[in-house]
Amino acid sequence: MGSDPIPAAFLGHGDPMNALADNRWTQAWRDFGASVPTPRAIVVVSAHWYVGSTLLTAMAAPRTIHDFYGFPPALYEVRYPAPGSPEIAAEIAEAAKPRWIGLDADGWGIDHGTWSVLVHAFPRADIPVIQLSVNGSEGFDDHFDLGVRLDPLRSQGILVLGSGNVVHNLGLLDARAGQPTFDWAVRFDQACTASMAEEPERTGALVDHPDYGRAAPTPDHFLPLAPIAGIAAASGTAAHVLVDGYVGRSLSMTAFRVG
């Protein structure tokens, strides 16, 4: 692998059914995967591994986790049989020092925040995949700092992805066709887009935005953006929008690419 940094990205994953869908978001994920050099490994910060510490999966064969209920049987049949890599997980933990990252040898695996996008971006499932948890005891700035520390790994062929949603309010989700997106959702999503493009180092200030409480009533889906903002700031590379759009009035599908 050459020394040019491999791009990083934040992907708005939305509904788990996107794993089986062909739409403009899944097409954007496919286009992204096809556009980057083949990674040595893929590290995904998934909103669906929201725990009280910072952990990396460190097993040779991570299981596919179906962490949802009430969906069609076909979704539960999806498997993403990518290998893991305990060795690369240890390498990532070393790069993050003096921050501590624990190695999870058998507890987790690949959840739908990861596999619902990777089945499109890297459908062959032949690249080692390592998940990085969202630490519920830490805030945006801590996750941003982690991205800064992980940025040099991109020059070693490691692709860093965040998987969540900039706006994620399931309590106000309205699936009726033709309903306009809530004004506050559009405002917050646009503010995030502007920050990532112009001042990624200030993206953490969005937690004080007047619409943040409705856009991210829980932080789990917003925090995976923070390491990607950290990478953008550390590398001096503006993020640009891969794809955007809204679902159900209160969910944004915005995705960003860095590099």
RANORFEN-V820303 format. One line per field, one symbol per residue. ss: DSSP state (~ for helix, > for strand, _ for the rest). psi: psi as a letter, one per 30 degrees, with the letter a starting at -180 (. if undefined). A space follows every 10 residues. Layout:
BEGIN
ss->???
psi->???
END
This chain:
BEGIN
ss->_______>>> >>___~~~~~ ___~~~~~~~ ~~~~~_____ >>>>>>>>>> >___>>>___ __>>______ __~~~~____ _____~~~~~ ~~~~~_____ _>>>____>> _~~~~~~~~~ ~______>>> >>>>>____~ ~~~~~~~~~~ ~~~~~~_>>> >>>>___>_~ ~~________ __~~~~~~~~ ~~~~~~~~_~ ~~~~~~~~__ _~~~~____~ ~~~~~~~~~~ ~~~~~___>> >>>__>>___ >>__>>>>_
psi->klfkkklllk kjfbkfffff ljafeeeeee eeefflkjle lkkkjkfgij agljlkkhlf iklkkiillg lleeeffkkj hklajeeeee eeeeffkgkk klkjfgebbj lffeffeffe eiffhgkkkk kklkjfglae eeeeeeeeff effffggkkk kkjbkekiif fgkjgkkgkk kkeeeeeeee eeeeeeeeif fgeffffgkf geeeeifkfe fefffeeeee eeeefhkkkl kelallkgfg kkgkkkkj.
END
